[in-house]
Amino acid sequence: MKNLYQQIISAGTQTSNSNVWNKKIRLLNIYCLTWGHLVLVFYGLDVISHLIIENINHDTITFDFFDAKAFFAHLTIVTSLFSIFFLNKNHHFKWARFLFMILFIIINCFAAIVISPGHFIEYTFLLASPIAITLYVKKITSYLVLAISFLLFLTPYYFYVVYPAEIVDRLMPFESIIVFLTPVLILNYFKSNNLINEELLALERDKVQSDKELLEKQKAELKELSEFKSHFYVNLSHEIRTPLTLIKGHSLQLDLKDSKEKTEEKINIINAQVEQVEFIINNIMDISKIDNKDFHLDLAPVNIAVFFDKHYSNFKNLFEAKSVLFSIENRTENLLFNIDNYLFSKSINNLLSNALKFTKSGDAVVIKVYLEGVNLNVEVIDTGIGIPEKDIEKVFDRFFQSKNHITKSQGSGIGLSFTKSIIEAHHFTIGVKSISNISTIFSIQIPQKSLLKLDSLERTSMLKKGNATDAVVNAKLKVLLVEDHTEMRNFIIGLLDDYEVTEAENGQVALDILKNETFDVIITDYMMPVLDGKGLVMEIKKQKLKTPIIVLTARTDSDAKLKMLRLGIDAYLHKPFMKEELMMHLKKASQSFAVINEFDAALKVEEKESLNKFAQKFNEDLNAFIFENMHSSVFGIEAIAAHFEISKSTLVRKTKSLLGQVPKDIILEARFQKARSILEKNPRESKINIAKTIGIKNTFYFFKKMEERFR
């Protein structure tokens, strides 16, 4: 029975409803149930009492007491209540609520005036407004019901009089108003507090539910991540174990009695596998660097055609060995893009390595580079096994690998995630489209702001002169060798028979030599007394010398290498190194230096003017932003770097190279000019007001500096 009543009371409630709304639905069900029970009980008691009286008075039951009017009135009430309950149960609460209030008012009015006049039934109107308060949100509804019920309460006394004059005279209207109004005010007060508590509880409940869902989601993600990591470590150990096995196997097979050819073959295999292990470890180190919040790109303009031709050349033989048709379509001319050459190369290498891994003999891979509107598009398209539709959204997730016969045995699941991180760090976008067993297209979109156009005539001139660089390389080139170890210095000099070598035992000596001489290449050790290799490179870059620098070091950590590469060196060789490796880097460095010198010589007045216009435009944009935001006392280099979407170090380099000042000095000068302008317009303006206008806290210091500036 208890469960039945609970089901009746909860009829019409929904989980999608708010707690307050469901509470009103339950209350309406309770009102219907209570009223229905009262009708049945009172009418039943009335019938039973009449039967008993009939039996006592007449010793027989005649049913003369039966009142058809009362019977149909009670039947109407029960039927109406059932209809209201039915509407409420079928989620028509507003209609059910409205009909209940109408029924309550009509029935009580009818009972007080027609069915049982003079029995004070009109006092039931005291309940009308409290019921309305519990069923309606708006207070105006309860006060409207209060007014109607009070008028109906007065009807038997003044409008449709059913009471004798002495009873009417005893009625006190003002006190009656108080009686009606008091419970309404009290209930509205408690209702307001209850609504506030309900809202707070709802917020708390929603928060708990949200936290619960978040925890469940995080739990699922952690579980998935754990599985991915497990897969990653298994595959990574497999990728490292294979070359280690080959290294160990071939090193154990080394025999001094073997022929020179056999020994060299085994050593070459060992070296190749060592490079493979180093490549894997470097990739992991690079990923950890990108995850670091202090990570920043070393951006520089790079020729687009040269960049992608280089990658095409690097992979051409690998695709040919697999009988995969590999081609490049470059529809850009005379364009540079602003990238971190080292990291962006890694992202392109990852895409091409993926294409190589997932294609078979007879498939095709193409690199497409073209302009779409003002933006540059780069696409790597392959006709390999493709990516299932369900996995496309996850391909850039770290540790994720689409399940196929290839990824079961190789791959770590971090390559594409690493690629996306690099692309997005440049503020580029990357996407993928794929159809299983038909094709896959990885596309990179590079915005116009990262592109720079070269004049075609100057480029042609530079390329023509570039053909003469071989002759320059073949000439006796000047090399500055900076090495503190005498024997190592002599060893390197012995390797450089075809070069004119000048020696320096540390970085400071090298700087002294560079004051009076120029060189085609600088070779320097990393660890030296007085001034080490890093300090030397930094000083050379400060002096804006363009001489190529090759760094030699016994250090094997990637962090030191990355720091040196970011300083702008041309090569980084680990000791011990091979002669061929050093000679190759020397040749490339000298060729690059020759091209740079030729390009500088070929730079026409028009291009210089173009560069000046670029600097002028940058200066205008920078000053406009500073003048717009200088009123803030916390305004500084961070806000400017964020506005131009570059790192703080890049901003400093850019302002120094284009404007000859660091951002701090530019901001200060702008504030000087603004303060001067204010004083010229209003010489009596207070220094405090001026300081507030330009975002200065230390007024005394600023105006002292300003006097020095305009003295």
C-alpha positions as CSV (number, residue, x, y, z in Angstrom):
1,M,0.0,0.0,0.0
2,K,2.9,2.4,0.9
3,N,4.5,1.8,-2.5
4,L,1.2,2.4,-4.3
5,Y,0.8,5.8,-2.6
6,Q,4.4,6.6,-3.4
7,Q,3.8,5.8,-7.1
8,I,0.6,7.9,-7.1
9,I,2.3,10.9,-5.4
10,S,5.3,10.7,-7.8
11,A,3.2,10.4,-11.0
12,G,4.2,12.9,-13.6
13,T,7.6,13.7,-12.2
14,Q,10.6,13.5,-14.6
15,T,14.3,13.4,-14.0
16,S,14.7,16.1,-16.7
17,N,12.7,18.5,-14.5
18,S,14.2,20.7,-11.8
19,N,13.8,19.6,-8.2
20,V,11.4,22.5,-7.5
21,W,9.2,21.6,-10.5
22,N,9.0,17.9,-9.4
23,K,8.1,19.0,-5.9
24,K,5.1,21.1,-7.2
25,I,3.9,18.1,-9.2
26,R,4.1,15.9,-6.1
27,L,2.2,18.5,-4.0
28,L,-0.6,18.7,-6.6
29,N,-0.9,14.9,-6.5
30,I,-1.0,15.0,-2.7
31,Y,-3.8,17.7,-2.8
32,C,-5.8,15.6,-5.2
33,L,-5.3,12.5,-3.1
34,T,-6.1,14.3,0.2
35,W,-9.2,16.0,-1.2
36,G,-10.5,12.8,-2.7
37,H,-10.0,10.9,0.5
38,L,-11.8,13.7,2.5
39,V,-14.7,13.7,0.1
40,L,-15.1,9.9,0.3
41,V,-14.7,9.8,4.1
42,F,-17.1,12.6,4.9
43,Y,-19.7,11.5,2.4
44,G,-19.4,7.9,3.7
45,L,-19.7,9.1,7.3
46,D,-22.8,11.2,6.3
47,V,-24.4,8.1,4.7
48,I,-23.6,5.8,7.6
49,S,-24.9,8.3,10.2
50,H,-28.2,8.7,8.3
51,L,-28.5,5.0,8.0
52,I,-28.1,4.6,11.8
53,I,-30.6,7.3,12.5
54,E,-33.1,5.8,10.1
55,N,-32.7,2.4,11.7
56,I,-33.1,3.9,15.2
57,N,-36.2,6.0,14.3
58,H,-38.0,3.7,11.9
59,D,-36.5,0.3,12.5
60,T,-36.1,0.1,8.8
61,I,-33.9,1.8,6.1
62,T,-36.0,3.9,3.7
63,F,-33.2,6.1,2.0
64,D,-35.5,9.1,2.4
65,F,-32.4,10.9,3.6
66,F,-30.7,10.6,0.1
67,D,-29.8,14.0,-1.3
68,A,-29.1,13.7,-5.0
69,K,-27.7,17.2,-5.2
70,A,-25.0,16.4,-2.6
71,F,-24.3,13.0,-4.2
72,F,-23.7,14.5,-7.7
73,A,-21.6,17.3,-6.1
74,H,-19.3,14.8,-4.4
75,L,-19.2,12.7,-7.6
76,T,-18.2,15.7,-9.6
77,I,-15.4,16.5,-7.2
78,V,-14.0,13.0,-7.3
79,T,-14.3,12.8,-11.2
80,S,-12.7,16.2,-11.6
81,L,-9.8,15.3,-9.2
82,F,-9.2,12.1,-11.1
83,S,-9.1,14.1,-14.4
84,I,-6.6,16.6,-12.8
85,F,-4.5,13.7,-11.6
86,F,-4.6,12.2,-15.1
87,L,-3.4,15.5,-16.7
88,N,-0.6,15.8,-14.1
89,K,0.5,12.2,-14.7
90,N,0.7,12.9,-18.4
91,H,3.0,15.9,-17.9
92,H,0.4,18.6,-18.3
93,F,1.1,20.1,-14.9
94,K,0.2,23.7,-15.8
95,W,-3.3,22.7,-17.0
96,A,-3.8,20.4,-14.0
97,R,-2.7,23.1,-11.6
98,F,-5.1,25.7,-13.2
99,L,-8.0,23.3,-13.2
100,F,-7.4,22.4,-9.5
101,M,-7.5,26.0,-8.4
102,I,-10.7,26.6,-10.5
103,L,-12.3,23.4,-9.0
104,F,-11.3,24.4,-5.5
105,I,-12.8,27.9,-5.8
106,I,-16.0,26.8,-7.6
107,I,-16.8,23.8,-5.3
108,N,-16.2,25.8,-2.1
109,C,-18.3,28.7,-3.4
110,F,-21.1,26.3,-4.5
111,A,-21.0,24.5,-1.1
112,A,-21.0,27.7,1.0
113,I,-23.9,29.3,-0.9
114,V,-26.0,26.4,-2.4
115,I,-25.3,23.0,-0.9
116,S,-24.8,23.9,2.8
117,P,-25.3,27.6,3.4
118,G,-24.8,29.0,6.8
119,H,-22.4,26.4,8.0
120,F,-19.2,28.6,7.6
121,I,-17.9,26.6,4.7
122,E,-16.6,29.9,3.2
123,Y,-13.7,29.6,5.7
124,T,-12.1,27.0,3.5
125,F,-11.1,29.9,1.2
126,L,-8.4,30.5,3.7
127,L,-6.6,27.5,2.1
128,A,-6.9,28.8,-1.5
129,S,-4.0,31.3,-1.4
130,P,-1.6,29.0,0.6
131,I,-2.3,26.3,-2.0
132,A,-1.5,28.7,-4.8
133,I,1.7,29.7,-3.1
134,T,2.9,26.1,-3.2
135,L,1.9,25.5,-6.8
136,Y,2.9,28.8,-8.5
137,V,6.3,30.5,-8.6
138,K,5.1,34.0,-9.1
139,K,3.9,35.9,-6.0
140,I,1.4,37.9,-8.0
141,T,-0.6,34.7,-8.6
142,S,-0.9,33.9,-4.9
143,Y,-2.0,37.5,-4.2
144,L,-4.6,37.4,-7.1
145,V,-6.0,34.1,-5.6
146,L,-6.0,35.8,-2.2
147,A,-8.1,38.7,-3.5
148,I,-10.6,36.4,-5.3
149,S,-10.9,34.0,-2.3
150,F,-11.4,37.0,0.1
151,L,-14.2,38.4,-2.0
152,L,-15.8,35.0,-2.2
153,F,-15.4,34.6,1.6
154,L,-17.4,37.9,2.0
155,T,-20.1,36.8,-0.5
156,P,-22.4,34.9,2.0
157,Y,-22.3,38.0,4.3
158,Y,-22.7,40.9,1.9
159,F,-23.5,39.9,-1.7
160,Y,-25.5,36.7,-1.5
161,V,-26.5,36.8,2.2
162,V,-27.2,33.5,3.8
163,Y,-26.6,34.4,7.4
164,P,-28.9,36.3,9.8
165,A,-28.2,40.0,10.5
166,E,-26.6,39.4,14.0
167,I,-23.9,37.1,12.5
168,V,-23.2,39.5,9.6
169,D,-22.8,42.3,12.1
170,R,-20.3,40.3,14.1
171,L,-18.1,39.9,11.1
172,M,-15.1,42.2,11.2
173,P,-13.7,42.8,7.6
174,F,-10.4,44.3,8.7
175,E,-9.6,41.4,11.1
176,S,-10.7,39.0,8.3
177,I,-8.2,40.6,5.9
178,I,-5.5,40.1,8.6
179,V,-6.5,36.5,9.0
180,F,-6.3,35.9,5.2
181,L,-3.1,37.9,4.7
182,T,-1.0,36.6,7.6
183,P,-0.6,33.0,6.4
184,V,0.1,34.2,2.9
185,L,2.9,36.5,4.1
186,I,4.4,33.9,6.3
187,L,4.3,31.2,3.6
188,N,5.8,33.6,1.0
189,Y,8.7,34.3,3.4
190,F,9.4,30.7,4.0
191,K,8.9,29.9,0.3
192,S,11.5,32.6,-0.7
193,N,14.0,31.1,1.8
194,N,13.2,27.6,0.6
195,L,13.7,28.6,-3.1
196,I,17.1,30.0,-2.2
197,N,18.0,26.8,-0.4
198,E,16.7,24.8,-3.3
199,E,18.8,26.7,-5.7
200,L,21.9,26.3,-3.6
201,L,21.2,22.6,-3.2
202,A,20.6,22.3,-6.9
203,L,23.9,24.0,-7.6
204,E,25.6,21.8,-5.1
205,R,23.9,18.7,-6.6
206,D,24.8,19.8,-10.1
207,K,28.4,20.4,-9.0
208,V,28.6,17.0,-7.4
209,Q,27.0,15.4,-10.5
210,S,29.4,17.3,-12.7
211,D,32.4,16.3,-10.6
212,K,31.2,12.7,-10.6
213,E,30.9,12.7,-14.4
214,L,34.3,14.4,-14.7
215,L,35.9,11.9,-12.4
216,E,34.3,9.0,-14.3
217,K,35.5,10.6,-17.6
218,Q,39.0,11.1,-16.2
219,K,39.0,7.6,-14.9
220,A,38.1,6.3,-18.3
221,E,40.7,8.6,-19.9
222,L,43.4,7.5,-17.4
223,K,42.6,3.9,-18.1
224,E,42.8,4.5,-21.8
225,L,46.0,6.5,-21.4
226,S,47.5,3.7,-19.2
227,E,46.7,1.2,-22.0
228,F,48.2,3.5,-24.6
229,K,51.3,4.1,-22.4
230,S,51.7,0.4,-21.9
231,H,51.5,-0.1,-25.7
232,F,53.9,2.8,-26.2
233,Y,56.5,1.3,-23.8
234,V,56.2,-2.1,-25.4
235,N,56.7,-0.7,-28.9
236,L,59.4,1.7,-27.8
237,S,61.4,-1.1,-26.1
238,H,60.9,-3.1,-29.3
239,E,62.2,-0.3,-31.4
240,I,65.3,0.2,-29.1
241,R,65.8,-3.5,-28.5
242,T,66.1,-4.3,-32.2
243,P,69.1,-1.9,-33.0
244,L,70.7,-2.9,-29.6
245,T,70.5,-6.5,-30.6
246,L,72.2,-5.7,-34.0
247,I,74.8,-3.6,-32.3
248,K,75.6,-6.3,-29.7
249,G,75.5,-9.1,-32.4
250,H,77.8,-7.3,-34.8
251,S,80.2,-6.1,-32.1
252,L,80.6,-9.7,-30.9
253,Q,81.3,-10.8,-34.4
254,L,84.1,-8.2,-34.9
255,D,87.3,-10.1,-35.6
256,L,90.6,-8.4,-36.3
257,K,91.4,-11.3,-38.6
258,D,88.5,-10.4,-40.9
259,S,89.1,-8.5,-44.1
260,K,88.9,-4.7,-44.0
261,E,85.7,-4.8,-46.1
262,K,83.9,-7.1,-43.7
263,T,85.0,-5.1,-40.6
264,E,83.9,-1.9,-42.2
265,E,80.5,-3.4,-43.2
266,K,79.9,-4.5,-39.6
267,I,81.0,-1.1,-38.2
268,N,78.7,0.7,-40.6
269,I,75.8,-1.4,-39.4
270,I,76.7,-0.7,-35.8
271,N,76.9,3.1,-36.5
272,A,73.6,3.0,-38.3
273,Q,71.9,1.3,-35.4
274,V,73.5,3.7,-32.9
275,E,72.1,6.6,-35.0
276,Q,68.6,4.9,-34.9
277,V,68.7,4.7,-31.1
278,E,69.9,8.3,-30.9
279,F,67.1,9.3,-33.2
280,I,64.4,7.6,-31.0
281,I,65.8,9.2,-27.8
282,N,66.1,12.6,-29.4
283,N,62.5,12.5,-30.4
284,I,61.4,11.7,-26.9
285,M,63.6,14.5,-25.6
286,D,62.1,17.0,-28.1
287,I,58.6,16.0,-26.9
288,S,59.5,16.7,-23.3
289,K,60.8,20.1,-24.4
290,I,57.6,21.0,-26.2
291,D,55.6,20.1,-23.1
292,N,57.7,22.5,-21.0
293,K,55.9,25.7,-20.3
294,D,59.1,27.7,-21.0
295,F,59.4,26.3,-24.5
296,H,59.8,28.8,-27.3
297,L,60.5,28.5,-31.0
298,D,63.6,29.9,-32.7
299,L,61.9,31.4,-35.7
300,A,63.7,32.5,-38.9
301,P,62.7,33.1,-42.5
302,V,63.3,29.9,-44.7
303,N,62.9,29.5,-48.4
304,I,59.8,27.3,-49.0
305,A,61.0,25.8,-52.3
306,V,64.5,24.9,-50.8
307,F,62.9,23.5,-47.6
308,F,60.6,21.1,-49.3
309,D,63.0,20.1,-52.1
310,K,65.5,19.1,-49.3
311,H,62.9,16.8,-47.7
312,Y,62.0,15.4,-51.0
313,S,65.6,14.6,-51.7
314,N,66.1,13.1,-48.2
315,F,63.2,10.6,-48.7
316,K,63.4,9.9,-52.4
317,N,65.7,6.9,-52.2
318,L,63.7,5.4,-49.3
319,F,60.5,5.5,-51.3
320,E,62.3,4.2,-54.4
321,A,63.7,1.3,-52.4
322,K,60.1,0.4,-51.5
323,S,58.9,0.9,-55.1
324,V,56.6,3.7,-54.0
325,L,56.1,6.5,-56.5
326,F,57.2,9.7,-54.7
327,S,56.8,13.2,-56.2
328,I,56.5,16.9,-55.2
329,E,54.3,19.6,-56.6
330,N,55.4,23.1,-55.5
331,R,53.3,25.9,-56.9
332,T,54.9,28.7,-54.9
333,E,57.6,31.0,-56.1
334,N,59.9,33.4,-54.3
335,L,58.3,32.7,-50.9
336,L,59.8,32.4,-47.4
337,F,58.0,31.3,-44.3
338,N,58.8,32.0,-40.7
339,I,59.5,28.7,-38.9
340,D,61.7,27.0,-36.4
341,N,63.7,25.1,-39.1
342,Y,64.8,22.2,-36.8
343,L,61.4,21.5,-35.3
344,F,59.3,22.1,-38.4
345,S,61.6,19.8,-40.3
346,K,60.9,17.1,-37.7
347,S,57.1,17.5,-38.2
348,I,57.5,17.1,-42.0
349,N,59.8,14.1,-41.5
350,N,57.2,12.5,-39.3
351,L,54.5,12.9,-41.9
352,L,56.7,11.5,-44.6
353,S,57.9,8.6,-42.4
354,N,54.3,7.8,-41.7
355,A,53.5,7.8,-45.4
356,L,56.5,5.5,-46.0
357,K,55.4,3.2,-43.2
358,F,51.8,2.8,-44.4
359,T,52.4,2.4,-48.1
360,K,53.4,-0.6,-50.1
361,S,54.9,-1.3,-53.5
362,G,52.9,0.3,-56.2
363,D,51.4,3.0,-54.0
364,A,52.1,6.8,-54.4
365,V,53.1,9.6,-52.1
366,V,53.0,13.3,-53.1
367,I,54.0,16.5,-51.4
368,K,51.8,19.4,-52.5
369,V,52.7,23.0,-51.7
370,Y,50.4,25.7,-53.0
371,L,48.8,29.0,-52.2
372,E,45.0,29.1,-51.4
373,G,44.0,32.7,-51.3
374,V,46.6,34.4,-49.1
375,N,47.4,31.3,-47.0
376,L,49.9,28.6,-47.8
377,N,48.7,24.9,-47.9
378,V,51.0,22.0,-47.5
379,E,49.6,18.5,-48.1
380,V,51.2,15.0,-47.7
381,I,49.1,12.6,-49.7
382,D,49.5,8.8,-49.8
383,T,47.5,6.0,-51.3
384,G,48.4,3.6,-48.5
385,I,46.2,1.6,-46.0
386,G,44.4,4.8,-44.8
387,I,42.8,5.4,-41.4
388,P,39.5,4.0,-40.2
389,E,36.8,6.7,-39.8
390,K,36.4,6.0,-36.1
391,D,40.1,6.7,-35.5
392,I,40.5,10.0,-37.5
393,E,39.6,12.2,-34.5
394,K,42.1,10.4,-32.3
395,V,45.2,10.2,-34.6
396,F,46.8,13.3,-33.0
397,D,46.2,12.0,-29.5
398,R,49.4,11.1,-27.7
399,F,50.1,7.3,-27.5
400,F,47.1,6.6,-29.8
401,Q,47.6,4.1,-32.6
402,S,45.1,3.0,-35.1
403,K,44.9,-0.8,-34.9
404,N,46.3,-2.5,-38.1
405,H,48.9,-5.1,-39.0
406,I,51.7,-2.5,-39.0
407,T,51.1,-0.8,-35.7
408,K,50.9,-4.1,-33.9
409,S,54.6,-4.5,-34.1
410,Q,56.1,-1.0,-34.5
411,G,55.5,2.6,-33.6
412,S,55.2,4.5,-30.4
413,G,52.0,6.5,-31.0
414,I,53.7,9.8,-30.3
415,G,54.8,10.9,-33.8
416,L,51.6,12.6,-34.9
417,S,51.0,14.1,-31.5
418,F,54.5,15.6,-31.6
419,T,53.9,16.9,-35.2
420,K,50.6,18.6,-34.1
421,S,52.3,20.2,-31.1
422,I,55.0,21.6,-33.4
423,I,52.5,22.9,-36.0
424,E,50.3,24.5,-33.3
425,A,53.3,26.1,-31.6
426,H,53.9,27.9,-34.9
427,H,50.2,29.0,-34.8
428,F,49.6,26.9,-37.9
429,T,46.8,24.3,-38.2
430,I,46.9,20.7,-39.2
431,G,44.1,18.3,-40.3
432,V,43.6,14.9,-41.7
433,K,41.2,13.3,-44.2
434,S,41.3,9.6,-44.9
435,I,39.4,6.8,-46.6
436,S,40.4,3.3,-45.6
437,N,42.5,1.5,-48.2
438,I,42.3,4.4,-50.6
439,S,44.1,7.5,-49.4
440,T,45.2,9.7,-46.5
441,I,45.8,13.5,-46.7
442,F,47.6,15.4,-44.0
443,S,47.2,19.1,-44.6
444,I,48.9,22.1,-42.9
445,Q,47.6,25.6,-43.2
446,I,50.1,28.4,-42.8
447,P,48.6,31.9,-42.4
448,Q,49.7,34.9,-44.5
449,K,51.4,36.6,-41.5
450,S,54.0,33.8,-41.5
451,L,54.9,34.3,-45.2
452,L,57.4,36.7,-46.8
453,K,57.8,37.3,-50.6
454,L,61.1,37.7,-52.3
455,D,61.5,39.8,-55.5
456,S,61.8,37.4,-58.4
457,L,64.6,39.3,-60.1
458,E,66.7,39.3,-57.0
459,R,66.1,35.6,-56.4
460,T,67.1,34.8,-60.0
461,S,70.2,36.9,-59.5
462,M,71.0,35.1,-56.3
463,L,70.5,31.7,-57.9
464,K,72.7,32.6,-60.8
465,K,75.4,33.7,-58.5
466,G,74.8,30.7,-56.3
467,N,76.2,28.5,-59.1
468,A,79.5,30.1,-58.5
469,T,79.7,28.9,-54.9
470,D,81.5,25.7,-55.8
471,A,84.3,27.8,-57.1
472,V,84.4,29.7,-53.8
473,V,84.5,26.4,-51.8
474,N,87.3,25.1,-54.0
475,A,89.4,28.2,-53.2
476,K,91.6,28.3,-50.1
477,L,89.0,29.2,-47.4
478,K,89.9,30.8,-44.1
479,V,89.0,28.9,-41.0
480,L,89.2,30.1,-37.4
481,L,89.8,27.1,-35.1
482,V,89.0,27.7,-31.4
483,E,90.2,24.7,-29.3
484,D,92.0,24.7,-25.9
485,H,93.4,21.2,-26.3
486,T,96.7,21.4,-28.2
487,E,96.7,17.8,-29.5
488,M,93.1,18.1,-30.6
489,R,93.9,21.4,-32.3
490,N,96.8,19.8,-34.2
491,F,94.7,16.9,-35.2
492,I,92.0,19.1,-36.7
493,I,94.6,21.2,-38.5
494,G,95.9,18.0,-40.0
495,L,92.5,17.3,-41.4
496,L,92.2,20.8,-42.9
497,D,95.0,20.7,-45.4
498,D,93.0,22.5,-48.0
499,Y,92.1,25.4,-45.7
500,E,93.9,28.4,-44.3
501,V,93.6,27.8,-40.5
502,T,94.1,30.4,-37.7
503,E,94.3,29.0,-34.2
504,A,92.8,30.4,-30.9
505,E,93.1,28.5,-27.5
506,N,89.8,30.0,-26.1
507,G,86.8,32.1,-26.9
508,Q,88.3,35.4,-25.7
509,V,91.4,35.0,-28.0
510,A,89.0,34.2,-30.9
511,L,87.1,37.4,-30.3
512,D,90.3,39.4,-30.3
513,I,91.3,37.9,-33.6
514,L,87.8,38.5,-35.1
515,K,88.3,42.3,-34.4
516,N,90.9,42.4,-37.2
517,E,90.2,39.5,-39.4
518,T,87.2,37.8,-41.2
519,F,86.8,34.1,-41.8
520,D,84.7,31.8,-44.0
521,V,84.0,29.3,-41.2
522,I,84.6,29.2,-37.4
523,I,85.1,25.8,-35.7
524,T,85.0,26.0,-31.9
525,D,85.1,23.6,-29.0
526,Y,82.2,23.8,-26.4
527,M,84.1,23.4,-23.1
528,M,87.0,25.9,-22.8
529,P,88.6,28.1,-20.1
530,V,88.2,32.0,-20.0
531,L,85.3,32.0,-22.5
532,D,83.6,28.8,-23.6
533,G,82.0,27.9,-26.9
534,K,78.5,29.1,-25.9
535,G,79.8,32.4,-24.7
536,L,81.8,32.8,-27.9
537,V,78.7,32.1,-30.1
538,M,76.6,34.6,-28.1
539,E,79.2,37.3,-28.6
540,I,79.5,36.6,-32.3
541,K,75.7,36.8,-32.7
542,K,75.7,40.1,-30.7
543,Q,78.1,41.5,-33.2
544,K,75.8,40.3,-36.0
545,L,78.5,38.4,-37.8
546,K,77.1,36.0,-40.3
547,T,80.1,33.7,-40.3
548,P,79.0,30.0,-40.1
549,I,79.9,28.3,-36.8
550,I,80.6,24.6,-36.2
551,V,80.6,23.5,-32.6
552,L,82.6,20.4,-31.4
553,T,81.8,18.8,-28.1
554,A,82.3,15.8,-26.0
555,R,78.9,16.4,-24.3
556,T,76.1,14.0,-25.5
557,D,73.1,15.6,-23.8
558,S,70.4,16.9,-26.2
559,D,69.7,19.9,-24.0
560,A,73.1,21.5,-24.7
561,K,72.8,20.7,-28.4
562,L,69.4,22.3,-28.6
563,K,70.6,25.5,-26.8
564,M,73.5,25.9,-29.2
565,L,71.2,25.3,-32.3
566,R,68.8,27.9,-31.0
567,L,71.7,30.4,-30.8
568,G,72.0,29.9,-34.6
569,I,75.0,27.7,-35.1
570,D,75.3,25.8,-38.4
571,A,76.5,22.3,-37.1
572,Y,77.0,20.5,-33.8
573,L,79.4,17.5,-33.9
574,H,80.0,15.0,-31.1
575,K,83.5,13.9,-30.3
576,P,84.7,11.5,-31.6
577,F,83.7,12.6,-35.1
578,M,84.6,11.3,-38.6
579,K,86.7,13.3,-41.0
580,E,84.0,13.0,-43.7
581,E,81.4,14.4,-41.3
582,L,83.5,17.5,-40.5
583,M,84.4,18.1,-44.1
584,M,80.8,17.8,-45.2
585,H,79.7,20.4,-42.7
586,L,82.6,22.6,-43.6
587,K,81.6,22.5,-47.3
588,K,77.9,23.1,-46.5
589,A,78.7,26.0,-44.2
590,S,81.1,27.7,-46.6
591,Q,78.6,27.3,-49.4
592,S,75.8,28.9,-47.3
593,F,78.1,31.7,-46.3
594,A,78.9,32.4,-49.9
595,V,75.2,32.5,-50.8
596,I,74.5,34.9,-47.9
597,N,77.3,37.2,-49.0
598,E,76.1,37.1,-52.6
599,F,72.6,37.8,-51.5
600,D,73.7,40.7,-49.4
601,A,75.7,42.1,-52.4
602,A,72.7,41.6,-54.7
603,L,70.2,43.3,-52.4
604,K,68.9,46.2,-54.4
605,V,67.7,49.6,-53.3
606,E,64.1,48.5,-53.9
607,E,64.3,45.6,-51.5
608,K,66.0,47.8,-48.9
609,E,63.1,50.2,-49.2
610,S,60.7,47.2,-48.9
611,L,62.4,46.1,-45.7
612,N,62.3,49.7,-44.4
613,K,58.5,49.8,-45.2
614,F,58.1,46.5,-43.2
615,A,60.0,48.0,-40.3
616,Q,57.9,51.2,-40.5
617,K,54.6,49.2,-40.6
618,F,55.8,47.2,-37.6
619,N,56.8,50.4,-35.7
620,E,53.4,51.9,-36.4
621,D,51.5,48.9,-35.2
622,L,53.7,48.6,-32.2
623,N,53.3,52.2,-31.2
624,A,49.6,52.2,-31.8
625,F,49.2,49.2,-29.4
626,I,51.5,50.8,-26.8
627,F,49.6,54.2,-26.9
628,E,46.3,52.3,-26.6
629,N,47.3,50.3,-23.5
630,M,50.0,52.4,-21.7
631,H,47.4,53.6,-19.2
632,S,47.7,50.2,-17.4
633,S,50.5,50.2,-14.8
634,V,51.1,46.4,-15.5
635,F,51.4,46.9,-19.2
636,G,54.7,45.6,-20.5
637,I,56.6,43.3,-22.9
638,E,54.3,40.3,-22.1
639,A,51.2,42.1,-23.4
640,I,53.0,43.1,-26.6
641,A,54.4,39.6,-27.2
642,A,50.9,38.2,-26.7
643,H,49.4,40.8,-29.1
644,F,51.8,40.0,-31.9
645,E,51.6,36.2,-31.1
646,I,55.4,35.8,-30.6
647,S,57.6,34.9,-27.7
648,K,59.2,37.6,-25.6
649,S,62.7,36.7,-26.8
650,T,61.6,36.9,-30.5
651,L,60.0,40.3,-29.8
652,V,63.2,41.6,-28.3
653,R,65.2,40.3,-31.3
654,K,62.7,41.8,-33.8
655,T,62.6,45.3,-32.2
656,K,66.4,45.4,-31.9
657,S,66.9,44.3,-35.5
658,L,64.2,46.5,-37.0
659,L,64.0,49.5,-34.7
660,G,67.4,49.4,-32.8
661,Q,65.7,49.4,-29.4
662,V,64.4,46.8,-26.9
663,P,60.6,46.9,-26.1
664,K,61.2,48.3,-22.6
665,D,62.9,51.4,-24.0
666,I,60.2,51.8,-26.7
667,I,57.4,51.7,-24.1
668,L,59.3,54.3,-21.9
669,E,59.8,56.6,-24.9
670,A,56.1,56.4,-25.8
671,R,55.2,57.4,-22.2
672,F,57.7,60.3,-22.4
673,Q,56.0,61.5,-25.7
674,K,52.5,61.1,-24.3
675,A,53.4,63.0,-21.1
676,R,55.0,65.8,-23.1
677,S,52.0,66.0,-25.3
678,I,49.7,66.4,-22.3
679,L,51.9,69.1,-20.8
680,E,52.0,71.0,-24.0
681,K,48.2,71.0,-24.2
682,N,47.7,71.9,-20.5
683,P,50.9,73.1,-18.7
684,R,49.1,73.1,-15.3
685,E,48.1,69.5,-15.4
686,S,49.3,67.7,-12.3
687,K,52.0,65.1,-12.5
688,I,49.8,62.6,-10.6
689,N,47.1,62.8,-13.2
690,I,49.6,62.5,-16.0
691,A,51.2,59.4,-14.3
692,K,47.8,57.8,-14.1
693,T,47.1,58.5,-17.7
694,I,50.3,56.8,-18.9
695,G,50.4,54.0,-16.3
696,I,53.3,55.2,-14.1
697,K,53.6,54.4,-10.4
698,N,56.9,56.0,-9.5
699,T,56.1,59.6,-10.5
700,F,59.3,61.2,-9.2
701,Y,61.6,58.8,-11.0
702,F,59.7,59.1,-14.3
703,F,59.6,62.9,-14.4
704,K,63.3,63.0,-13.4
705,K,64.1,60.7,-16.4
706,M,61.8,62.8,-18.6
707,E,63.7,66.0,-17.8
708,E,66.9,64.3,-18.7
709,R,65.3,63.1,-22.0
710,F,64.1,66.5,-23.1
711,R,66.8,68.6,-21.6
